[in-house]
Amino acid sequence: MTEHRQSFRQRRLKDGRVVFNSRNSVMNCVFRNISETGAKILVEEPYLLPAEFVVNVSGGSARNARKVWFRNNEMGIEFN
């Protein structure tokens, strides 16, 4: 399988939040892995999220992100 990632991803199991809808909507998530350029998160209903949103990692700062793929409750995101 060919590796398409631009940077190394570290395994994580950290709580986070996805913020969207002009900061009026929030959805909890869990970060499974994360790098400087993106992450894989677990979220209850990824199909409800818009293409672009803000993610907050527990104990970290907010980052703009966009949805790259999703399957079941997993979603790959890229940081803007």
KOLVEXNU-712187 format. One line per 5 residues: number of its first residue (from 1); for each residue x, y, z of N, C-alpha, C. Coordinates in Angstrom, 1 decimal, decimal comma, padded with zeros to 4 digits. Each point is the difference from the previous one (the first is absolute). Last residue first. Layout:
BEGIN
NUM) X Y Z X Y Z X Y Z  ... .
This chain:
BEGIN
80) -005,8 023,3 007,6 000,2 001,1 -001,0 001,0 000,9 000,6  -000,9 -005,6 000,8 000,1 001,4 000,6 000,2 001,0 -001,1  -002,5 -004,9 -000,5 001,2 000,7 -000,3 -000,1 001,4 000,6  -002,4 -005,2 001,0 -000,1 001,5 -000,2 001,4 000,5 -000,4  -003,3 -004,8 000,4 001,3 000,5 -000,2 -000,1 001,5 -000,3 .
75) -003,3 -003,7 002,8 000,1 001,0 -001,0 001,5 000,5 -000,1  -003,9 -004,1 002,1 001,4 000,5 -000,2 000,0 001,1 -001,0  -003,8 -002,9 001,3 000,2 001,2 000,9 001,4 000,5 000,0  -001,8 -002,4 -004,3 -000,7 -000,3 001,3 000,2 001,2 000,9  002,8 001,2 -003,5 -000,5 -001,3 -000,1 -000,5 -000,4 001,3 .
70) 002,2 004,6 -003,1 -000,6 -000,6 001,2 -000,6 -001,4 -000,3  003,7 004,4 -001,9 -000,8 -001,2 -000,2 -000,7 -000,4 001,3  001,9 004,3 -000,6 000,7 -000,6 -001,1 -000,8 -001,3 -000,4  -001,0 005,0 002,8 -000,3 -001,5 -000,1 000,7 -000,5 -001,3  001,9 004,3 002,8 -001,0 -000,4 -001,0 -000,1 -001,5 -000,1 .
65) 001,7 004,4 003,7 000,2 -001,3 -000,7 -001,1 -000,2 -001,1  002,6 003,7 004,0 -000,9 -000,2 -001,1 000,3 -001,3 -000,7  001,0 000,9 005,3 000,5 -000,1 -001,4 -001,1 -000,1 -001,0  001,2 001,2 005,7 -000,9 -000,2 -001,1 000,7 000,0 -001,3  002,6 -001,4 004,5 -000,6 001,1 -000,6 -001,0 -000,4 -001,1 .
60) 001,3 -003,0 004,5 000,7 000,6 -001,1 -000,8 001,2 -000,5  -001,4 -003,2 003,4 001,3 000,5 000,5 000,8 000,7 -001,1  -003,6 -003,0 -001,9 000,0 000,2 001,4 001,4 000,4 000,5  -001,6 001,1 -004,9 000,5 -001,1 000,7 000,1 000,3 001,5  -003,1 001,9 -004,2 000,7 000,4 001,2 000,5 -001,3 000,6 .
55) -001,8 001,9 -005,2 000,1 -001,0 001,0 000,8 000,5 001,2  -003,3 002,0 -004,3 001,1 000,2 000,9 000,1 -001,2 001,0  -001,9 000,3 -005,4 -000,4 000,2 001,3 001,3 000,3 000,9  -002,2 -001,5 -005,4 001,0 000,7 000,8 -000,5 000,4 001,4  -002,7 -002,6 -003,0 001,3 -000,3 -000,6 001,1 000,6 000,8 .
50) -004,4 -001,1 002,8 000,2 000,7 -001,3 001,4 -000,4 -000,5  -003,0 -003,3 003,1 001,0 001,1 000,1 000,2 000,6 -001,4  -002,7 -004,0 001,0 -000,7 001,3 000,3 000,9 001,2 000,0  001,5 -004,6 -000,7 -000,7 000,5 -001,2 -000,8 001,3 000,3  002,4 -002,5 003,4 000,8 000,8 -000,8 -000,7 000,6 -001,2 .
45) -001,3 -002,0 004,8 -000,7 000,2 -001,3 000,8 000,9 -000,9  001,9 -001,5 004,3 -001,2 -000,7 -000,1 -000,7 000,0 -001,4  005,4 000,3 000,8 -001,1 000,9 000,2 -001,3 -000,8 -000,3  005,8 -000,3 000,3 -001,3 -000,8 000,1 -001,0 001,0 000,4  004,8 000,8 -002,9 -000,8 000,2 001,2 -001,2 -000,9 000,0 .
40) 005,2 001,2 -002,2 -001,1 -000,9 -000,1 -000,8 000,1 001,3  003,5 003,8 -002,6 -000,3 -001,0 001,0 -001,1 -000,9 -000,4  004,0 004,1 -001,8 -001,3 -000,6 000,0 -000,2 -000,9 001,2  004,1 002,7 -001,1 -000,9 000,3 -001,1 -001,4 -000,6 000,1  003,6 -000,6 003,3 000,0 001,5 -000,3 -001,0 000,3 -001,1 .
35) -001,2 -004,3 002,6 001,3 000,4 -000,5 -000,1 001,5 -000,2  -002,9 -004,6 002,5 000,1 001,4 -000,4 001,5 000,3 -000,5  -004,1 -004,1 001,6 001,3 000,3 -000,3 000,1 001,5 -000,5  -003,9 -001,5 002,1 000,7 -001,3 000,0 001,5 000,1 -000,4  -004,0 003,3 002,4 001,1 000,0 -001,0 000,7 -001,4 000,1 .
30) -005,3 001,5 001,1 001,3 -000,6 000,6 001,0 000,0 -001,1  -004,8 003,1 001,1 000,7 -000,9 -000,8 001,2 -000,6 000,8  -005,0 003,3 000,1 001,1 -000,6 000,7 000,7 -001,0 -001,0  -002,8 004,5 -001,3 -000,1 -001,4 000,0 001,2 -000,6 000,7  -003,0 005,0 -000,8 001,2 -000,7 000,5 -000,3 -001,5 000,0 .
25) -002,0 005,2 -002,0 -000,2 -001,4 000,2 001,4 -000,6 000,4  -000,5 004,7 -000,8 -001,3 -000,3 000,7 -000,2 -001,5 000,2  003,6 002,6 -002,5 000,3 -000,3 001,4 -001,3 -000,2 000,8  -000,1 000,3 -004,8 000,3 001,3 000,6 000,2 000,0 001,5  -000,5 -004,1 -002,3 -001,2 000,8 -000,1 000,2 001,3 000,7 .
20) 003,2 -003,7 001,7 -000,4 000,4 -001,3 -001,3 000,8 000,1  004,2 -003,2 002,7 -000,8 001,2 000,2 -000,4 000,5 -001,4  002,0 -004,5 002,9 -000,2 000,5 -001,3 -001,0 001,2 000,1  003,4 -002,6 003,8 -001,2 000,5 -000,4 000,1 000,6 -001,5  002,7 -003,9 003,7 000,0 001,3 -000,7 -001,4 000,4 -000,4 .
15) 003,5 -003,9 002,8 -001,3 000,6 -000,3 000,2 001,3 -000,7  003,5 -004,1 -000,4 -000,3 001,2 000,8 -001,4 000,5 -000,4  003,7 -003,8 -001,0 -001,3 -000,3 000,4 -000,4 001,2 000,9  004,0 -001,4 -004,0 -000,5 000,8 001,2 -001,4 -000,5 000,3  004,8 -000,8 -003,4 -001,2 -000,6 000,6 -000,4 000,8 001,2 .
10) 002,8 002,2 -004,1 000,2 -000,7 001,3 -001,4 -000,5 000,5  002,2 001,2 -005,1 -001,1 000,2 000,9 000,3 -000,8 001,3  003,1 002,5 -004,2 -000,3 -001,2 000,8 -001,1 000,3 001,0  000,1 002,4 -004,8 000,8 000,0 001,2 -000,4 -001,1 000,9  -001,9 000,6 -004,4 001,2 000,9 -000,1 000,8 000,0 001,2 .
5) -003,3 -004,1 -002,1 000,2 001,1 001,0 001,2 000,8 -000,3  -001,5 -004,1 -002,3 -000,3 001,3 -000,6 000,1 001,2 000,9  001,7 -005,5 -001,0 -000,2 001,0 001,0 -000,2 001,4 -000,6  -001,0 -005,2 -001,9 000,8 001,2 -000,2 -000,4 001,0 001,1  -000,2 -005,6 -000,1 -000,8 001,2 000,0 000,9 001,3 000,0 .
